[in-house]
Amino acid sequence: MSGRVRTAPNASVRIRRDAPAGAEPASTHPVLAPIDATESFKQKAYTALKNAIVAMDIYRSRDEIRLDERKLAQDFGISRTPVREAMAQLESEGFVRSVPRRGIYVVRKTKHEAIEMITAWAALESMAARLITETASDEEISGLRRMFATFEDGAVAAKLDEYSEVNIEFHQTIIRLSHNQVLIDLAENLFTHMRMIRRKTIAEKDRAQRSIRDHINIIESIEKRDKDRAGELVRDHALGLADHVSRYADYLD
């Protein structure tokens, strides 16, 4: 993939793919803006790189995506130490892997790993939905329905990219409205991985149309403050994604 992607306000990143042997690479190295020193260099580099990875469609191609630590440091305008520290944090979170004598590569989850993540997410989001029925305000709950106002009357297919982002925001909001900070913290990095998979699968096998129907049913159960029904619907919705990945996501193998 080439092209500039969104990152933190003071940094932009373009990631190169390793080209097949004998082929010209799409770009010679990531293109970066110098980092502002208002935050630690390590934190700035970490945020910029993580945002860039998340914004990429890493499952579109099987080509490996390599990060050049030296060039990242050079283009950020900082030393290699904070870049190396940022890479170590990203590796601990499962976003990159270090290969001896080869370099650092963006991680693609396998089908098995993706299904495990989705299953864990189903448990967290189901509990969040139950908590919403008990703790969220009426105004917070009404905000869930407003998210989908522009997709009424079958408008999903015509606005698929927009719906994909709203879909992701919906699931993040379910977690946030639980007002349970431990649950929110547990879900944060898990959902960052899930975001990339959701973006890929939403256009497959009429999932967008089924997704919005599920969401409306979930919202109705939350509006009624039916915690058992809300938790069940959210769990089944997530496990439906796991089933889809199991049956159709061969590109993850």
Secondary structure, DSSP 8 states (H G I E B T S, - for coil): --S-B--STT--B---B---TTS--S-SS-------TTS-HHHHHHHHHHHHHHHS-TTS--S-BEE-HHHHHHHHTS-HHHHHHHHHHHHHTTSEEEETTTEEEE----HHHHHHHHHHHHHHHHHHHHHHHHH--HHHHHHHHHTTGGG-TT-TGGGHHHHHHHHHHHHHHHHHTT--HHHHHHHHHHHHHHHHHHHHHTTSTTHHHHHHHHHHHHHHHHHTT-HHHHHHHHHHHHHHHHHHHHHH-GGG-
